[in-house]
Structures are given as structure tokens and as C-alpha cells.
Amino acid sequence: MEHVPVLLEATLSMIQPAPGRTVYDATFGRGGHTRAFLEKGARVVALDVDPAAEVEAKRLEAEVGADRFHFHRVNFSEMESVMKQEGPADGILLDLGISSPQVDQAERGFSFQQSGPLDMRMDSTQGTTAADLVNNLSEPELRNLLRDGGEDRDPGKIARAIVRARPLATTVDLATAVCRATRPAHPGIKHPATRTFLALRRAVNREGEVLQQALAAVPKVLRTGGRLAVLTYHSAEDRVVKHWIRAHAEEEKREMGMAFGQPNPERWVKALEEEVPSEDEIAKNPRARSARLRGAERLPEGSK
């Protein structure tokens, strides 16, 4: 399936790319959002750890020129080090989903729709694989991983089934074990292994930790008046982003200061209105169904 950028128009409205502005597409993927930023006249700095993303980025750089587009094959948590080379950003996009080509390539191991190795690494050249986790973690460790990372409704039963089915080598092996512990898969109903695969992907790529590191880098990278946009696809990461914005937003800071009888702390972002896909977008791109876009604008330093 061709990769279709999620909430593209809403993202453009939030980031406001334009000539003279530098946008960091910190999760380049296959470049859908980047191309839209470039079409609006912005200069784009892109980051991604996926070797396949680098291939696409090299094609794009040859097409538009290095003065308008530059790619760094690093994790988006390393934005601050990139900024020291590229300068600060007027806009930052964090798209926390995986691209359609990643899902559709069986050898990447992201999907239970076709048989492939249990990999799930964004950077397929290094690190722990999903097979390492399902075959080596203890049953209590697996239960906690499934509960916290994917919010599985019955993590204990699924963890027990995985341990009994070892060794697991393929995505189909894992999906089958989950179905045995819960219910068979039925067309038109969310596959019972969806949350399990999500939890493993998050653990393999340390997605929770990396997101926290990236958000911590935002105030060092985003210039005054710049805008942050974050696309999330499940409740756990959306809560992290929502709470981070609230913790730094002027309205929340004012309320917190008043509630505790303290002077109003310095505030540095303004929360922007959140967006979700329309029914029309979901019909055209079903993978957008769970997406949510949140954003914030950096205020001048010393705002009171």
C-alpha cells in the first residue's frame, strides 16, 4: 500500500511551512509530510533511523537540492545534536506511527497479516528483535510488557500462551498463539493480536523512552514563534504528549500557580487545538483511524 500522510492539511495548518522557515520532519518515514512542507517553500531537515527511509531521502535530496532538504539517519531523540549543525527549527513534526511500506513488507515483521520474521526494529541493522523478547523474557516480564506497552486486556493469559508456544519464529506464530489465548480472528473486527504487536514494537524500539527524550529536546530546538505538531496513534503515547503540553502551556501554568497560591511560573508554549481524522479521511486511509494531532506554539522567553 502506498504511504498516505495522515491529517496532512491539519498538520500543514499547525506547522505553517513557508519560504524562509525551517521545518524538522523528525520522523521522515517515506517523506509524505516532507514533500508537502517543501511544496509550501520551507527548508526541511529530516531525521529517521530506518535504512529504507535514507534511500528515499537521497532520491528527494537529488530532486530538490541539499540547500532545501537535508537528511540525518539518526533517531528523533537526537534532534538537539542535529540542531547544532542545521540551526533551530520554526516547526517540528513528530509522526509517531509507522509507514505503510514498513507494515506491508513482511520481512520487517511489523504485521500479523502476512508471515515474516519477528523483527519489528525501525533500524533493522541493530538492536533487540521481537523474537528476542517473546522467546527469552519470563512470563511475568512478558505480562508487564503487554499490559504497559499495548494495554492488552488479558496480558497474563497472552503471556502464558506465548511461553507455552515457544520457540516463536514468525509473525504468524505469534498471532496464532495470541488467538489461542483470546479468540479467533474475524474479518471486520480488530485482530486480537493488534495490541500485542503494538506492545512488542514499542518495546523493541524503546518508543516511550525515545518520545520523552525528543520532547525534552524541543525547547532547545524550537525557536520563538515556532510550532510543534505530534501525531499519535494509541492512547499511551497520546497521554504522554497531552500531559507534556499541559505541563508547559500558559493556561495550565496560570491555573497551577493560582491553585497553589504561588506566583505564575514562566510559561513557554501555547497549546493548539487538537485534530482527529474525518470520516472521509478514514474511509480513504483506514490506518488513520486512531490518529490524533496535538500541537503547541513556543512563546517569547520570559512571558508572564
PyMOL commands that set and color helices and strands:
alter all, ss='L'
color gray80, all
select helices_A, chain A and resi 8-15+32-39+51-64+76-86+100-104+106-108+130-136+139-149+155-165+171-181+194-204+207-221+235-248+250-259+279-284+286-288
alter helices_A, ss='H'
color red, helices_A
select strands_A, chain A and resi 22-25+43-47+69-72+89-95+222-232+269-275+292-298
alter strands_A, ss='S'
color yellow, strands_A
deselect
rebuild
show_as cartoon
